[in-house]
């Protein structure tokens, strides 16, 4: 048992007796955090910092899997929630907050004319696909990126156990940045695609004209264009990636940072399409839960008021440039690279014989955690991150990358691991 993570490992053992994997989310489990070299349970968090139950402090660059845009326990958001709590959480009747938050979304998001709420990103993407199928009378979906756990999407991945084959067969994945591949897919099943759904950006920036081309192809083949902005929304720009890149989809989905960690999501889009929500079934007991709606309203207003996305972008640019320089300085360009948007960047690790990328990532995470940095190979910025936080991140990289270089040169990486090696879960991007 690890001394540094003793309480985390004891709590994990307790949790696994009643909870599969000991966690509610794959990305918070032993599939992503190497056992024996990682924390598993948080005690508290504030701003850009998180403390685990062993008392270890971290600068957090995971930020609740991109759910925290303003910083943990933001005072304005938490005050709004406390105020609403005094009046109630869920009621027999709808609450005026539903209209207020919908109106705020329509002011901020270019494609938004009407809104329906869910509780997580998977709700929203599944709702958008059902809406597209109802509107077009078609069943097939072209998908690019990660879109949640529901059957319609996850059935097209390697994590498809329990999904009927007939459902899996209706979703077809296409590679990002390749218009010809998307066109070939749409042509192969003429008149059958209801929607093209995609993350408008994740690891790589869209090539010039690419998003415009996707929209043109989708419409040419009678399909709706859906942007999954679960992560990019309120992160890349106040109105999401569609605002940043100037391409307006028919429908879009939002979640995660929309309420700075409170559970709410949204399907938004053209009014004529959204009116079909009155005909399909997309209904939740907690769809109008007011604490999350109060948090969403406070979050969106603060993002507008403070220019939070611009601050996050400026801070993230220092991360991108700094990590890229350190990779070059260590001669690790054949093994590692960094890419993505400044607010959501990715450290990519390649196999380097005799080690797999997962072996190298295990050592990387082990040492970053020990240095007081929480990362899963991404850098998810929040408005709370400051220059000191970036300096601590780059300081950790400046020690960890030379160690990895040395381990690769000496061929003793395996001997440096203090815990279990990571194994691939499934590829989503």
C-alpha positions in Angstrom: 0.0 0.0 0.0 1.2 3.5 -0.9 2.1 5.7 2.1 1.2 8.9 0.1 -2.2 7.6 -0.9 -3.0 5.3 2.0 -6.4 6.7 2.8 -7.4 6.8 -0.9 -6.5 3.2 -1.3 -8.4 2.1 1.9 -11.4 4.1 0.7 -11.1 2.5 -2.7 -11.1 -1.0 -1.2 -14.2 -0.1 0.7 -15.9 1.4 -2.3 -15.2 -1.6 -4.5 -17.2 -3.8 -2.2 -20.4 -2.0 -3.3 -19.5 0.0 -6.4 -18.2 -1.5 -9.6 -14.7 -0.1 -10.1 -15.2 1.9 -6.9 -16.2 5.0 -8.9 -19.2 6.3 -10.8 -17.1 7.5 -13.8 -14.6 5.5 -15.7 -12.4 8.6 -16.0 -12.1 8.8 -12.1 -11.3 5.1 -11.7 -8.3 2.8 -11.7 -8.7 2.6 -15.5 -7.2 6.1 -15.7 -5.4 6.6 -12.3 -2.6 4.0 -11.9 -3.2 2.0 -8.6 -0.4 2.5 -6.1 0.7 5.8 -7.7 -2.4 8.0 -7.7 -5.1 9.5 -5.5 -8.7 8.4 -5.9 -10.8 10.5 -3.5 -11.2 14.2 -3.1 -11.8 15.9 0.3 -12.4 19.4 -0.9 -11.5 21.9 -3.6 -11.3 25.7 -4.0 -10.3 27.8 -7.0 -7.7 25.9 -9.0 -6.7 23.6 -6.1 -7.9 20.2 -4.9 -7.0 18.3 -1.7 -7.3 14.5 -1.6 -8.4 12.6 1.5 -4.7 12.0 2.4 -4.3 15.8 2.7 -2.2 16.1 -0.5 -2.7 19.4 -2.3 -2.8 19.6 -6.2 -3.1 22.2 -8.8 -6.0 20.6 -10.8 -5.8 20.6 -14.5 -8.6 18.0 -14.9 -11.2 20.2 -13.3 -13.9 17.7 -12.9 -13.4 16.4 -16.5 -13.9 19.9 -17.9 -17.0 20.6 -15.8 -15.3 23.4 -13.8 -14.9 26.6 -16.0 -14.8 29.3 -13.3 -12.9 27.4 -10.6 -14.1 25.2 -7.7 -16.6 26.7 -5.2 -16.9 30.0 -7.2 -18.5 32.5 -4.8 -21.0 33.9 -7.2 -22.2 30.5 -8.3 -22.4 29.1 -4.8 -24.2 32.2 -3.5 -26.9 31.8 -6.3 -27.4 28.2 -5.3 -27.7 29.0 -1.6 -30.2 31.7 -2.4 -32.3 29.3 -4.5 -32.0 26.5 -1.9 -34.0 28.6 0.5 -37.0 28.6 -1.9 -36.8 24.9 -3.0 -35.2 22.5 -5.4 -37.9 20.6 -7.4 -41.6 21.5 -7.5 -44.8 20.1 -8.8 -44.9 23.1 -11.2 -42.3 24.5 -13.5 -40.1 27.4 -12.3 -39.4 30.7 -13.9 -35.6 29.9 -13.8 -36.2 27.6 -16.7 -37.2 30.5 -18.9 -34.4 32.7 -17.6 -31.7 30.2 -18.3 -33.2 29.4 -21.7 -33.2 33.1 -22.6 -29.6 33.5 -21.4 -28.5 30.6 -23.6 -30.3 32.1 -26.6 -28.5 35.4 -26.1 -25.1 33.7 -25.9 -25.3 30.8 -28.4 -25.6 31.6 -32.1 -27.8 28.6 -33.1 -30.0 28.7 -30.0 -33.6 29.8 -30.6 -35.2 27.3 -28.2 -33.9 25.2 -25.4 -34.6 21.9 -23.5 -32.7 20.8 -20.4 -31.2 17.5 -19.3 -28.8 16.5 -16.5 -25.7 15.4 -18.4 -24.1 15.6 -21.8 -25.4 12.1 -22.8 -29.0 13.2 -22.2 -28.5 16.1 -24.5 -26.7 14.3 -27.4 -29.3 11.5 -27.2 -32.1 14.1 -27.3 -30.5 15.9 -30.3 -30.2 12.6 -32.2 -33.8 11.6 -31.5 -34.9 15.1 -32.6 -32.9 14.7 -35.9 -34.4 11.3 -36.5 -37.9 12.6 -35.9 -37.4 15.6 -38.2 -35.9 13.7 -41.1 -37.7 10.4 -40.8 -34.2 8.7 -41.1 -32.3 6.5 -38.7 -28.5 6.6 -39.5 -26.1 8.9 -37.8 -22.6 10.0 -38.7 -20.5 10.7 -35.6 -17.1 12.2 -34.9 -15.7 12.5 -31.4 -17.1 11.4 -28.0 -20.8 11.7 -27.4 -21.6 9.9 -24.1 -22.8 6.6 -22.8 -26.2 6.1 -24.6 -26.7 3.2 -26.9 -27.0 5.2 -30.1 -23.3 6.3 -29.7 -21.5 3.9 -27.5 -22.7 1.0 -29.6 -20.3 2.2 -32.3 -17.3 1.9 -30.0 -15.4 -1.1 -28.5 -17.4 -0.5 -25.3 -20.5 -1.8 -26.9 -21.4 -4.8 -24.6 -25.1 -4.8 -23.9 -26.1 -2.7 -26.9 -28.3 -4.4 -29.5 -26.5 -4.9 -32.8 -29.3 -3.3 -34.7 -28.7 -0.1 -32.8 -24.9 -0.2 -33.2 -25.3 -0.6 -36.9 -27.1 2.7 -37.3 -24.1 4.8 -36.1 -21.1 5.3 -38.4 -17.9 7.1 -37.2 -15.9 9.3 -39.5 -12.4 10.9 -39.0 -12.0 14.5 -38.0 -10.6 16.8 -40.7 -11.3 14.6 -43.7 -14.2 15.9 -45.8 -13.7 13.2 -48.4 -14.2 10.5 -45.9 -17.5 12.1 -44.6 -18.7 12.5 -48.2 -18.0 8.9 -49.0 -19.9 7.8 -45.9 -22.9 9.9 -46.8 -22.9 8.8 -50.4 -22.7 5.1 -49.4 -26.1 5.3 -47.8 -28.0 7.9 -49.8 -31.0 9.4 -48.1 -30.5 7.4 -44.9 -28.6 9.8 -42.6 -30.6 11.9 -40.1 -27.6 13.7 -38.6 -23.9 14.5 -38.7 -22.9 15.0 -35.0 -19.4 16.1 -34.1 -17.2 17.8 -31.6 -16.3 20.9 -33.6 -12.8 20.6 -32.2 -10.9 18.4 -29.7 -7.3 17.3 -30.2 -6.7 19.2 -33.5 -7.9 22.5 -34.8 -10.3 22.1 -37.7 -8.6 22.8 -41.1 -9.6 26.0 -42.8 -13.1 25.6 -44.3 -13.6 22.1 -42.8 -16.5 22.9 -40.5 -18.2 24.9 -43.3 -17.7 21.9 -45.6 -19.2 19.5 -43.0 -22.3 21.7 -42.8 -22.6 21.9 -46.6 -22.2 18.1 -47.0 -24.8 17.4 -44.2 -27.4 19.7 -45.7 -26.7 18.5 -49.3 -27.5 15.0 -48.1 -30.6 16.0 -46.2 -29.0 15.6 -42.7 -28.9 18.0 -39.8 -25.6 19.3 -38.4 -25.3 18.8 -34.6 -22.3 20.3 -32.7 -21.6 18.5 -29.5 -20.4 21.4 -27.4 -20.5 19.6 -24.1 -16.9 20.6 -23.5 -16.2 23.4 -26.0 -19.3 25.4 -24.8 -18.5 28.3 -22.5 -14.8 27.3 -22.8 -13.7 28.2 -26.4 -15.8 31.3 -26.4 -18.9 32.5 -24.5 -21.1 31.1 -27.3 -18.9 28.0 -27.8 -16.9 26.7 -30.7 -19.6 27.7 -33.1 -19.0 31.3 -32.1 -15.2 31.0 -32.3 -15.2 29.4 -35.7 -18.2 31.2 -37.2 -20.1 28.1 -38.2 -23.7 27.8 -37.0 -25.1 24.2 -36.7 -28.8 23.2 -36.7 -28.7 21.9 -33.2 -26.1 21.9 -30.4 -25.6 20.3 -27.0 -24.1 21.8 -23.9 -23.2 20.5 -20.4 -20.2 20.3 -18.1 -19.0 23.9 -17.6 -22.4 25.3 -18.3 -23.1 25.4 -14.5 -19.5 25.2 -13.2 -20.0 21.6 -12.0 -23.7 21.5 -11.2 -25.5 18.8 -13.2 -27.4 20.3 -16.1 -27.2 20.1 -19.8 -29.1 21.5 -22.8 -30.2 20.8 -26.3 -30.5 24.1 -28.3 -31.2 24.9 -31.9 -33.5 26.3 -34.5 -37.0 27.0 -33.4 -38.7 24.9 -36.1 -36.6 21.9 -35.1 -36.9 22.4 -31.4 -40.7 22.6 -31.6 -40.6 18.9 -32.3 -39.6 18.4 -28.6 -43.3 18.7 -28.1 -43.8 15.5 -30.1 -40.9 13.3 -29.2 -40.3 12.1 -25.6 -37.5 14.0 -23.9 -38.7 14.5 -20.3 -37.0 14.4 -16.9 -38.3 14.7 -13.4 -35.1 16.7 -12.6 -34.9 18.6 -15.9 -36.1 21.8 -14.2 -34.2 21.3 -11.0 -33.5 24.8 -9.7 -30.2 24.6 -7.9 -28.4 23.6 -11.2 -30.4 26.2 -13.1 -29.4 28.9 -10.7 -25.8 27.8 -11.0 -26.0 27.9 -14.8 -27.5 31.4 -14.9 -24.8 32.7 -12.5 -22.1 30.9 -14.4 -23.1 32.2 -17.9 -23.5 35.7 -16.6 -20.1 35.7 -14.9 -18.5 34.3 -18.1 -20.0 37.2 -20.0 -19.2 39.8 -17.3 -15.6 38.8 -16.6 -14.3 37.7 -20.0 -13.4 34.4 -18.5 -12.9 32.5 -21.7 -10.4 35.1 -22.9 -8.5 34.8 -19.6 -8.5 31.0 -19.9 -7.3 31.2 -23.5 -4.4 33.5 -22.6 -3.4 31.3 -19.7 -3.6 28.2 -21.8 -1.4 29.6 -24.5 1.4 29.7 -22.0 0.8 26.1 -21.2 0.9 25.1 -24.9 4.0 27.0 -25.6 5.8 26.0 -22.4 5.1 22.3 -22.7 6.0 22.2 -26.4 9.4 23.9 -25.6 10.1 21.4 -22.8 9.3 18.5 -25.0 11.7 19.8 -27.6 14.4 20.6 -25.0 14.3 17.0 -23.8 14.4 15.5 -27.3 11.1 13.8 -26.8 9.5 15.0 -30.0 9.2 11.5 -31.4 7.4 10.3 -28.2 5.3 13.3 -27.1 3.4 16.3 -28.6 0.9 18.8 -27.4 -2.1 20.1 -29.3 -5.6 21.4 -29.0 -7.2 24.6 -27.9 -5.4 26.6 -25.2 -8.3 26.0 -22.8 -8.4 22.2 -23.5 -5.1 20.9 -24.7 -3.8 17.3 -25.0 -0.4 15.7 -24.3 -0.2 12.9 -26.9 2.2 10.0 -26.1 3.3 7.5 -28.7 4.7 4.0 -28.4 8.4 4.1 -28.1 10.0 0.6 -28.2 10.1 -1.4 -26.1 7.4 0.6 -24.2 3.8 1.2 -25.1 2.3 4.7 -24.8 0.4 3.4 -21.7 3.6 2.4 -20.0 5.0 5.9 -20.6 1.8 7.6 -19.5 1.8 5.6 -16.3 5.3 7.0 -15.3 4.2 10.5 -16.4 1.1 10.4 -14.3 2.9 8.9 -11.3 5.4 11.7 -11.2 3.0 14.5 -12.0 0.7 13.4 -9.1 3.7 13.2 -6.8 4.7 16.8 -7.9 1.2 18.0 -6.9 -0.3 18.3 -10.4 -3.6 16.6 -11.3 -3.7 15.8 -15.0 -4.8 12.9 -17.1 -2.7 14.1 -20.1 -5.0 17.0 -20.7 -4.8 20.6 -19.5 -8.4 21.7 -18.8 -8.1 25.4 -17.8 -10.4 27.3 -15.5 -10.8 31.0 -14.9 -9.2 30.4 -11.5 -5.9 29.3 -12.9 -3.2 32.0 -12.7 0.4 32.5 -13.6 1.6 30.7 -10.4 -0.4 27.6 -11.3 1.1 27.6 -14.8 4.5 28.0 -13.4 3.9 25.0 -11.1 2.7 22.9 -14.0 5.7 23.8 -16.2 8.0 23.3 -13.2 6.7 19.8 -12.8 7.1 19.1 -16.5 10.7 20.3 -16.3 11.5 17.6 -13.8 9.3 14.8 -15.1 10.2 14.9 -18.8 13.9 14.6 -18.3 13.2 11.6 -16.0 11.2 10.0 -18.8 13.9 10.7 -21.3 16.4 9.1 -19.0 14.2 6.1 -18.5 13.8 5.6 -22.2 17.5 5.9 -22.8 18.4 3.5 -20.0 15.6 1.1 -20.7 14.6 0.9 -17.1 11.1 2.6 -17.2 9.4 -0.5 -15.8 11.6 -0.5 -12.7 10.6 3.1 -12.0 7.0 2.4 -11.8 5.6 2.1 -8.2 2.1 1.1 -9.1 0.1 -0.8 -11.7 0.5 -0.1 -15.4 -2.5 1.6 -17.2 -4.4 -0.4 -19.7 -6.4 1.2 -22.6 -10.1 1.7 -21.9 -11.3 2.6 -25.4 -10.4 5.2 -27.9 -12.8 8.1 -28.1 -10.7 10.7 -30.0 
